[in-house]
């Protein structure tokens, strides 16, 4: 795989591997199956926390990020189902459960962006190890990941009900911080209206995807469609424009956000709201297409 280096142990490199299953199924070319097995090999030796959670990257030791659950767990679960590795499916589910146990804030029900088992990062709470804020897109990635893993969990799996409970709790927390006026969500989820905070499109699209798909799969009641409709209409009003050539543009996408690194990202409120937005960045556009597809399916059913 061009540009791929297993020894970087970077979970971000796993996500694209979900395409390999369809490519192999469609073409029958062995190179796609071999590539999937290569990514599976990374997960065999991916560094872990003491409780078995994957480090987000080799360069971020002892850290689990919500982002990484989306980047690795859906691929891992699909590989496990397709190539008959039940223990790997259990491990994929374990990643979801471990980070939920460490990052869920009991009062709001929201999940902090990341957890540092070592408590050595400047952004880490010295008691809990959690980063200090609820970043919209990170929570969006987590909600989508739980749902996408459930696609591959058998009905009789002992952890299936727990995953559904985690998903519902996450969605309920998201719904509580939906902006009542626009119908979409803020960059820092629980700080709506505070100075510098802004409505952000990629997280809003991810939440619509998760809610609409959750309803379609039967994990959420039909009443949640009211939330999804309001949010989707808000996305169209707040972020989508059509130019003179008839091309659709999506604005309000946080270009990038993270923790640690150089220059150091401290996870403060000022840090998150200081990250600029751009138009048509793929993490927003992809989520918008996915949200639109799920809304079309659930509204047509």
C-alpha positions in Angstrom: 0.0 0.0 0.0 1.7 3.2 -1.1 2.4 5.6 1.7 1.6 3.0 4.4 4.1 2.1 7.1 2.9 -0.5 9.6 5.5 0.4 12.1 3.9 3.9 12.5 1.0 2.2 14.3 -1.3 4.9 13.1 -5.0 4.0 13.4 -5.9 6.7 10.9 -4.3 4.4 8.3 -6.8 1.6 9.0 -10.0 3.3 8.1 -9.5 3.4 4.3 -9.2 -0.4 4.5 -12.9 -0.8 4.6 -12.8 -0.2 0.8 -10.7 -3.3 0.4 -13.6 -5.7 1.2 -15.8 -4.3 -1.6 -12.9 -4.1 -4.0 -12.0 -7.8 -3.4 -15.6 -8.9 -3.6 -16.1 -7.0 -6.9 -12.9 -7.8 -8.7 -11.6 -11.0 -7.0 -8.1 -9.6 -7.2 -5.9 -11.1 -4.4 -4.0 -7.9 -3.9 -7.0 -6.4 -2.1 -7.3 -9.3 0.2 -3.6 -9.2 1.0 -3.8 -5.5 1.7 -6.7 -6.1 4.2 -4.6 -8.8 5.9 -1.7 -6.3 6.1 -3.8 -3.8 8.0 -5.1 -6.7 10.2 -1.4 -7.4 11.1 -1.0 -3.9 12.3 -3.8 -4.4 14.8 -2.2 -7.6 16.1 0.8 -5.6 17.4 -0.8 -2.1 17.9 0.5 -0.7 21.2 -2.2 -0.8 23.9 -3.1 0.6 27.2 -3.0 -1.7 30.2 -6.8 -2.3 29.8 -6.3 -3.3 26.2 -7.2 -0.1 24.3 -5.3 0.7 21.2 -3.0 3.7 21.3 -4.2 6.2 18.8 -0.7 6.3 17.2 2.8 5.3 18.1 3.7 9.0 18.5 0.8 9.4 21.0 1.8 6.9 23.7 -0.8 5.7 26.3 -3.5 7.7 24.6 -6.9 6.6 23.3 -8.8 9.1 21.1 -12.5 8.9 20.1 -11.3 9.5 16.6 -9.4 6.2 16.6 -12.5 4.2 17.3 -13.9 5.2 14.0 -10.6 4.7 12.2 -10.1 1.1 13.3 -13.1 -0.6 14.9 -15.5 -0.8 11.9 -12.7 -2.3 9.7 -11.7 -4.6 12.5 -15.3 -5.8 13.0 -15.9 -6.4 9.3 -12.6 -8.2 8.9 -13.5 -10.4 11.9 -16.9 -11.3 10.4 -15.6 -11.9 6.9 -12.6 -14.0 7.8 -14.1 -15.8 10.8 -12.2 -14.3 13.7 -14.7 -14.1 16.5 -12.0 -13.0 19.0 -11.2 -10.0 16.8 -14.8 -9.0 16.8 -14.7 -9.2 20.6 -11.6 -7.0 20.6 -13.2 -4.4 18.3 -16.1 -4.2 20.7 -13.7 -3.9 23.6 -12.2 -0.8 22.1 -15.6 0.9 22.1 -16.3 -0.2 25.7 -13.0 0.8 27.1 -12.9 4.3 25.8 -16.6 4.9 26.8 -15.7 3.8 30.4 -12.9 6.3 30.6 -14.3 9.3 28.7 -18.0 9.4 29.4 -18.8 12.5 31.6 -21.7 11.4 33.8 -23.5 14.8 34.1 -23.8 15.5 30.4 -23.4 12.0 29.0 -20.9 13.4 26.5 -17.5 11.9 25.8 -14.3 13.8 26.2 -12.1 13.9 23.1 -9.3 11.6 24.5 -7.9 9.8 27.5 -4.2 9.6 28.5 -3.7 6.5 30.7 -0.3 7.9 31.9 -1.7 11.3 32.8 1.6 12.8 31.5 0.1 15.0 28.7 -0.4 18.7 29.6 -4.0 18.4 28.3 -4.8 15.4 30.6 -6.8 15.8 33.8 -4.4 14.6 36.6 -7.2 12.5 38.1 -9.1 11.1 35.2 -6.6 11.4 32.3 -9.3 13.0 30.1 -8.9 16.0 27.8 -10.9 18.9 29.0 -13.6 19.4 26.3 -16.2 17.7 24.2 -15.2 18.2 20.5 -18.1 17.8 18.1 -16.4 15.8 15.4 -14.7 13.4 17.8 -18.1 12.5 19.4 -19.5 12.2 15.8 -16.8 9.7 14.9 -17.5 7.7 18.0 -21.3 7.6 17.4 -20.8 6.5 13.8 -18.2 3.9 14.8 -20.5 2.2 17.4 -23.3 2.0 14.7 -21.0 0.7 12.0 -19.6 -2.0 14.2 -23.1 -3.1 15.1 -23.6 -3.9 11.4 -21.2 -6.9 12.0 -22.3 -8.0 15.5 -24.6 -11.1 15.5 -28.0 -10.8 17.2 -26.9 -13.4 19.8 -23.6 -11.8 20.7 -23.3 -11.2 24.5 -22.1 -7.6 24.0 -24.6 -6.5 21.4 -27.1 -5.0 23.9 -24.3 -3.2 25.6 -23.2 -1.6 22.3 -26.8 -0.5 21.7 -27.0 1.0 25.2 -23.8 2.9 24.6 -25.1 4.2 21.3 -28.4 5.3 22.7 -26.7 7.1 25.6 -24.4 8.9 23.2 -27.2 10.0 20.9 -29.3 11.2 23.9 -26.3 13.3 25.1 -25.9 14.7 21.6 -29.6 15.6 21.3 -29.5 17.5 24.6 -26.9 19.9 23.2 -28.4 20.5 19.7 -28.7 24.2 19.0 -32.5 24.9 19.3 -32.4 27.7 16.8 -30.3 26.4 13.9 -30.8 22.7 14.6 -27.1 21.9 14.2 -24.2 21.6 16.7 -21.3 23.7 17.9 -17.6 23.0 17.6 -17.4 22.6 21.4 -20.7 20.8 22.1 -21.7 22.0 25.5 -20.5 25.6 25.1 -23.1 26.9 22.6 -23.2 30.6 22.4 -20.0 31.2 24.3 -17.5 33.6 22.9 -15.7 32.3 19.8 -17.7 29.0 19.6 -19.1 28.3 16.1 -21.6 26.1 14.4 -19.7 23.2 12.8 -20.8 21.2 9.8 -18.8 18.0 9.8 -20.0 17.0 13.3 -23.6 18.0 12.5 -23.5 15.8 9.4 -22.1 12.9 11.4 -24.8 13.2 14.0 -27.5 13.2 11.3 -26.0 10.1 9.8 -25.9 8.3 13.2 -29.4 9.3 14.2 -31.0 8.5 10.8 -29.2 5.2 10.5 -30.0 4.4 14.1 -33.7 4.8 13.4 -33.4 2.8 10.2 -31.7 -0.1 12.0 -34.2 0.0 14.8 -31.8 1.1 17.5 -33.6 4.4 18.0 -37.3 5.1 18.0 -39.1 7.0 15.2 -39.3 10.1 17.4 -35.6 10.7 16.8 -36.4 11.5 13.2 -37.7 14.8 14.3 -34.2 15.6 15.6 -32.6 14.4 12.4 -34.9 16.3 10.1 -34.4 19.6 12.0 -30.6 19.0 11.9 -30.5 18.2 8.2 -32.6 21.2 7.4 -30.2 23.2 9.5 -27.2 21.9 7.6 -28.8 22.9 4.3 -29.6 26.4 5.7 -26.3 27.1 7.6 -23.7 25.4 5.5 -24.8 24.5 2.0 -24.7 26.8 -1.0 -25.0 26.3 -4.7 -22.8 28.4 -6.9 -23.5 29.9 -10.3 -22.3 26.7 -12.0 -24.8 24.7 -10.0 -22.1 23.1 -7.9 -22.9 22.3 -4.2 -20.5 23.6 -1.6 -20.4 22.7 2.1 -18.9 25.4 4.4 -18.2 25.5 8.1 -15.9 22.5 8.3 -13.3 22.5 11.1 -10.2 21.8 9.0 -8.3 19.8 11.7 -8.1 19.4 15.5 -6.1 17.2 17.7 -4.1 17.0 20.9 -0.4 17.2 21.7 2.1 17.3 18.8 4.1 20.2 17.6 3.1 23.0 17.9 1.4 21.7 21.1 -2.4 21.5 21.1 -3.5 21.8 24.7 -7.2 20.8 24.3 -8.4 24.1 25.8 -11.6 25.8 24.8 -9.5 28.6 23.1 -7.7 25.9 21.1 -10.8 24.3 19.7 -12.6 27.5 18.8 -9.3 28.9 17.3 -9.2 26.1 14.7 -10.5 27.7 11.5 -13.2 26.4 9.2 -12.9 25.8 5.5 -15.3 24.7 2.7 -15.5 21.3 1.0 -12.9 19.6 3.2 -13.3 15.8 2.8 -14.1 15.0 6.4 -17.2 17.3 6.1 -18.2 16.4 2.5 -18.0 12.7 3.2 -20.1 13.0 6.3 -22.6 15.2 4.4 -23.0 12.6 1.6 -23.4 9.8 4.2 -26.0 11.8 6.2 -27.9 12.6 3.0 -28.0 9.0 2.0 -29.3 7.9 5.4 -31.9 10.6 5.4 -33.1 9.6 2.0 -33.3 5.9 3.0 -35.1 6.4 6.3 -37.6 9.0 4.9 -38.4 6.7 2.0 -38.9 3.7 4.2 
